[in-house]
């Protein structure tokens, strides 16, 4: 079980580009966001989480270490992987889908 980040290269993709990527992968994302310093307690899912940070920042905590995401970065968290999260100083908006 693992979590991994793919950092955006160059300029962050637009929301429309991120939505198109999800569509190409056959995924239907939903949007969520949080205020600065909001936290998610440790939990896991029965599905693979695929997430893009659209704006702001967030740190996902895993047993293997912290994964920092900024605008345009992609996170994949395997089913059953424990994780928690802390929202960055400017809040965060994400698009997320289950695979």
Beta strands, then each sheet from edge to edge (+ up, - down):
strand 1: 3-6
strand 2: 30-34
strand 3: 39-43
strand 4: 49-62
strand 5: 65-70
strand 6: 74-77
strand 7: 83-98
sheet 1: 1+ 6- 4+ 5-
sheet 2: 1+ 6- 4+ 7- 2+
sheet 3: 1+ 6- 4+ 7- 3+
end
